[in-house]
């Protein structure tokens, strides 16, 4: 029987998302200390989303065409670390922009490939995915809290040392990840183009795109929104951590949830919850109790949603199509959806205000809800969730 390399996969997820926890909240502060303008900071930080538009698809195609999945994962870790180390010597926009682009292009390549590798190891036990992925959430919390404590005691440049150490951890675990045993498929995997011709697949990807757009204002302006209404930095940090803790709880419960409820019903609930959550954040910010409740809903708007979406991708893009399927999901959601959401909220924040900007996010969540309800039918398989097409789109 195939033994799951639990701690090696978990360790990779831990360090990968720890990097996000250290980089996203604090790297902008370092750039600010270098006297970069707001536009320059935005331009530099946007490289992470821009590269996720096409980077995962490029590397997914390379792996599907030439193989050597683990070699690409390790190359991404090595070049990503090298690109980041350049920040220790750079302080001008052109050089930093190039370094950021290199870091983002290679860093974005790794996760979709590791997701595909994970599901190849899990085989028919996809419900166990959440118990591996939860270590990414733990890594995020540890990094965001630890980096904040470090920067209370050292200058902003300290974030470079923290991030470099975390990237070294990513590379270390990449070198020990084992390839999954070859799985013989009775039928050859369909081409990506053929898979995308199916209406349910397109509806699913559109729904995931809408969910990422819906989160645009949250990831860009949530902290600013709280601070503008008198919340302390400590309170802001605690609310962020509360959301991730709720996410962890749901990740641990997903195997049971996926056995009791179909993926379709889980996804419908997640999208409905997202619409409620963003309305609460936009209009209920004066109440701490409302904000706490809204953050607890992160368990569903990201935790249950993401675990379900990844399981769906693994079912719809089998065999050799797995890497490009995961890359396509990453590009359309975290790349294109996240970028569009950030741009829309940036345009509406001053013109419409926080309440209507978050309400617009809720509207995108409802669009995703409609896509799931209209085009997808989901059943739970014996060993985990499975998506199944039906002639009745709203069954």
C-alpha positions in Angstrom: 0.0 0.0 0.0 1.3 3.5 -0.9 2.5 5.4 2.2 1.5 9.1 2.2 4.6 11.4 2.8 2.5 13.4 5.2 5.2 15.5 7.0 7.1 16.3 3.8 4.0 17.6 2.1 2.8 19.3 5.3 6.2 21.0 5.7 6.1 22.3 2.2 2.6 23.8 2.7 3.7 25.3 6.1 6.7 27.2 4.6 4.9 28.2 1.4 2.1 29.9 3.2 4.4 31.2 5.9 6.1 33.2 3.2 2.7 34.8 2.4 2.2 35.6 6.1 5.6 37.3 6.3 5.7 39.0 2.9 2.2 40.3 2.2 1.5 42.3 5.4 5.1 43.6 5.9 7.1 43.9 2.7 5.2 47.1 1.8 6.4 48.6 5.1 10.0 47.9 4.0 9.4 49.5 0.7 7.9 52.5 2.4 11.1 52.8 4.6 13.0 53.1 1.3 10.9 56.1 0.4 9.1 54.5 -2.5 5.9 56.2 -3.5 2.5 54.6 -3.1 2.4 54.0 -6.9 5.8 52.4 -6.9 4.9 50.1 -3.9 1.7 49.1 -5.7 3.6 48.4 -8.9 6.1 46.2 -7.1 3.5 44.3 -5.1 1.3 43.7 -8.1 3.9 41.6 -9.7 2.8 38.7 -7.5 -0.7 38.7 -9.0 0.5 39.6 -12.5 2.8 36.6 -12.7 0.1 34.3 -11.5 -1.9 35.1 -14.6 0.5 33.2 -16.8 3.3 31.7 -14.8 1.5 28.6 -13.5 0.2 27.9 -17.0 3.7 28.2 -18.5 5.1 25.8 -15.9 2.1 23.5 -16.1 2.6 23.2 -19.9 6.3 22.5 -19.4 5.5 19.6 -16.9 2.8 18.2 -19.1 5.1 18.3 -22.2 8.4 17.2 -20.7 7.6 15.8 -17.3 10.2 16.3 -14.5 7.6 17.8 -12.1 9.8 17.6 -9.0 12.7 19.2 -10.9 10.5 22.2 -11.7 9.3 22.5 -8.1 12.9 22.5 -6.9 14.0 24.9 -9.6 11.2 27.2 -8.6 12.4 27.1 -5.0 16.0 27.8 -5.8 15.4 30.6 -8.3 12.7 32.2 -6.1 15.2 32.3 -3.2 17.9 33.7 -5.4 15.5 36.4 -6.8 14.6 37.4 -3.3 18.1 37.6 -2.0 18.7 40.4 -4.6 16.6 42.7 -2.4 19.5 42.8 0.0 21.5 44.8 -2.5 18.8 46.6 -4.5 17.1 49.9 -3.6 16.1 51.3 -7.0 12.8 50.7 -8.7 14.0 49.1 -12.0 16.2 46.5 -10.3 13.7 45.7 -7.6 10.9 45.4 -10.2 13.0 42.8 -12.1 13.8 40.9 -8.9 10.2 40.9 -7.9 9.1 39.6 -11.4 11.7 36.8 -11.2 10.6 35.9 -7.6 6.9 35.9 -8.6 7.3 34.0 -11.8 9.1 31.1 -10.2 7.3 31.2 -6.9 3.9 31.1 -8.6 4.9 27.9 -10.5 5.3 25.7 -7.4 2.0 25.5 -5.6 -0.2 24.2 -8.5 2.4 21.5 -9.2 2.6 20.6 -5.5 -1.2 20.5 -5.4 -1.2 18.0 -8.3 1.5 16.0 -6.6 -0.5 15.9 -3.3 -3.6 14.5 -5.0 -1.5 11.9 -6.9 -0.3 10.7 -3.5 -3.8 10.9 -2.0 -5.3 8.9 -4.9 -8.8 8.0 -3.9 -8.5 9.7 -0.5 -8.9 13.3 -1.6 -10.9 14.1 1.5 -7.6 13.9 3.4 -6.3 16.9 1.5 -7.5 19.4 4.1 -5.4 17.7 6.8 -2.3 18.5 4.8 -3.4 22.0 3.7 -4.2 23.0 7.2 -0.4 23.2 7.9 -0.3 26.1 5.4 -2.8 28.0 7.5 -0.7 27.3 10.6 2.4 28.5 8.8 0.6 31.7 7.8 -0.4 32.4 11.4 3.0 31.7 12.9 4.7 33.9 10.3 2.3 36.9 10.5 2.6 36.9 14.3 6.3 36.2 14.5 7.3 38.7 11.8 5.2 41.4 13.5 7.0 40.7 16.8 10.4 40.8 15.1 9.6 44.2 13.4 8.6 45.7 16.7 12.2 45.2 17.8 14.3 45.7 14.6 14.1 48.0 11.6 11.9 47.2 8.6 14.8 45.5 6.8 14.3 42.6 9.2 11.5 41.4 7.0 14.1 40.5 4.3 15.8 38.1 6.7 12.6 36.5 7.8 11.4 36.0 4.3 14.8 34.7 3.1 14.8 32.1 5.9 11.3 31.0 5.0 12.1 30.7 1.3 15.1 28.6 2.3 12.6 26.3 4.2 10.5 26.0 1.0 13.6 25.0 -0.9 14.6 22.5 1.7 11.3 20.7 1.7 11.1 20.9 -2.1 14.3 18.8 -2.2 12.8 16.0 -0.1 9.4 15.8 -1.7 8.9 12.3 -3.2 7.3 11.7 -6.6 4.0 9.9 -6.5 4.0 6.3 -7.8 2.8 6.1 -11.4 -0.9 5.6 -11.7 -2.0 3.7 -14.8 -5.1 5.1 -16.4 -7.3 2.9 -18.5 -8.1 5.8 -20.8 -5.8 8.6 -21.9 -6.5 11.9 -20.2 -8.4 14.3 -22.5 -6.8 17.4 -23.7 -7.3 20.6 -21.7 -9.3 22.1 -24.6 -11.6 19.2 -24.6 -12.2 19.4 -20.8 -12.9 23.1 -21.1 -15.6 22.5 -23.7 -17.8 21.1 -21.0 -20.3 23.7 -19.7 -20.0 22.6 -16.0 -16.2 23.0 -16.1 -16.6 26.5 -17.5 -19.3 27.4 -15.0 -17.1 26.1 -12.2 -14.1 28.2 -13.3 -16.3 31.3 -13.8 -17.6 30.8 -10.2 -14.1 30.5 -8.8 -13.1 33.6 -10.8 -16.0 35.5 -9.3 -15.1 34.4 -5.8 -11.6 35.8 -6.1 -13.0 39.1 -7.5 -15.3 39.3 -4.6 -12.3 39.1 -2.2 -10.5 42.0 -3.9 -11.5 44.7 -1.5 -11.0 42.4 1.5 -7.3 41.6 0.7 -6.5 45.2 -0.3 -8.5 47.4 2.0 -9.7 45.3 5.0 -6.9 46.5 7.4 -7.4 50.1 6.2 -11.1 49.9 6.7 -10.7 48.7 10.3 -8.0 51.3 11.0 -10.2 54.1 9.6 -12.9 53.2 12.2 -10.6 53.3 15.2 -9.4 49.7 15.4 -5.9 49.3 16.8 -3.1 47.5 14.9 -3.3 44.8 17.5 -7.0 44.3 17.0 -6.5 44.3 13.2 -3.9 41.5 13.5 -6.0 39.5 15.9 -9.0 39.7 13.5 -6.8 38.5 10.6 -5.6 35.6 12.8 -9.1 34.8 13.9 -10.1 34.3 10.2 -7.2 31.9 9.6 -7.9 30.0 12.8 -11.5 29.5 11.7 -10.2 28.3 8.3 -8.0 25.7 10.1 -11.0 24.3 12.0 -12.9 23.8 8.8 -9.9 22.2 7.0 -9.7 19.6 9.8 -13.5 19.0 9.5 -13.6 18.8 5.7 -13.3 14.9 5.5 -16.4 14.6 7.6 -18.2 17.4 5.8 -17.4 15.9 2.3 -18.8 12.6 3.4 -22.1 14.1 4.7 -22.7 16.8 2.1 -22.2 16.9 -1.6 -19.5 19.3 -3.0 -22.3 21.2 -4.8 -24.1 21.9 -1.5 -20.8 22.9 0.2 -19.9 25.3 -2.6 -23.4 26.8 -2.6 -23.2 27.5 1.1 -19.7 29.0 0.8 -20.8 31.5 -1.9 -23.9 32.5 0.0 -21.8 33.0 3.1 -19.3 35.1 1.2 -22.1 37.5 0.1 -23.3 37.8 3.7 -19.8 38.3 5.0 -18.8 41.2 2.7 -22.1 43.0 3.4 -21.4 42.7 7.1 -17.8 43.9 6.7 -18.9 46.9 4.6 -21.7 48.1 6.7 -21.2 46.6 10.2 -17.6 47.8 10.9 -18.7 49.9 13.9 -19.5 46.7 15.8 -16.6 44.5 17.0 -19.1 41.6 17.5 -20.1 41.9 13.8 -16.5 41.9 12.7 -15.6 38.9 14.8 -18.6 37.0 13.3 -17.6 38.1 9.8 -14.1 36.8 10.3 -15.4 33.4 11.5 -17.1 33.1 8.2 -13.7 33.0 6.6 -13.9 29.3 7.5 -16.3 28.9 4.6 -15.5 31.7 2.2 -11.9 30.4 1.9 -11.4 27.2 3.9 -14.3 25.0 2.8 -14.5 26.7 -0.6 -10.8 26.2 -1.5 -10.7 22.6 -0.3 -13.7 21.9 -2.4 -12.4 23.7 -5.5 -9.1 21.9 -5.4 -10.9 18.6 -5.1 -13.0 19.5 -8.1 -10.0 20.4 -10.2 -8.4 17.1 -9.3 -11.5 15.2 -10.6 -12.0 17.2 -13.8 -8.3 17.3 -14.9 -7.1 13.7 -14.4 -3.8 12.1 -15.2 -1.4 14.2 -17.3 -3.9 17.1 -17.3 -3.6 17.5 -13.6 -0.7 20.0 -13.5 -2.2 22.3 -16.1 -5.6 22.0 -14.5 -4.3 23.2 -11.2 -2.3 25.9 -13.0 -5.4 27.1 -14.8 -7.3 27.3 -11.6 -4.6 29.2 -9.9 -4.2 31.7 -12.8 -7.9 32.4 -13.2 -8.6 32.8 -9.5 -5.6 34.1 -7.5 -4.2 35.7 -10.7 -6.9 37.2 -12.9 -9.7 37.3 -10.3 -7.5 38.7 -7.6 -6.0 41.3 -9.8 -9.4 42.4 -11.2 -10.9 42.5 -7.7 -8.0 44.7 -6.5 -8.3 47.1 -9.4 -12.1 47.4 -9.1 -12.0 48.1 -5.4 -9.2 50.6 -5.9 -11.4 52.6 -8.3 -14.5 52.4 -6.2 -13.1 52.9 -2.7 -12.9 56.7 -2.8 -15.8 57.2 -5.2 -18.3 54.9 -3.6 -17.1 54.3 -0.1 -16.3 51.2 1.9 -19.9 50.0 2.3 -20.7 49.9 -1.4 -17.3 48.6 -2.4 -17.7 45.6 -0.2 -21.3 45.2 -1.4 -20.0 45.0 -4.9 -17.8 42.1 -3.7 -21.0 40.5 -2.3 -22.6 40.9 -5.8 -19.7 39.0 -7.4 -20.1 36.2 -4.7 -23.8 36.0 -5.8 -22.7 35.7 -9.4 -20.5 32.7 -8.4 -23.5 31.2 -6.5 -25.6 31.4 -9.6 -22.9 29.6 -11.7 -22.7 26.8 -9.2 -26.5 26.5 -8.9 -27.0 26.7 -12.7 -24.3 24.5 -14.1 -23.0 22.0 -11.6 -24.2 18.9 -9.9 -22.0 17.2 -7.3 -22.2 13.9 -5.5 -20.0 12.5 -2.8 -18.0 9.4 -3.7 -17.1 6.6 -1.3 -13.5 7.8 -0.8 -14.0 11.5 -1.2 -15.8 14.2 -3.2 -16.5 13.8 -6.9 -18.0 16.1 -9.4 -20.5 14.6 -11.8 -22.1 16.1 -14.9 -25.8 15.7 -15.3 -28.3 16.6 -18.0 -30.3 18.5 -15.4 -28.1 21.5 -14.6 -30.0 22.5 -11.5 -30.7 19.1 -10.0 
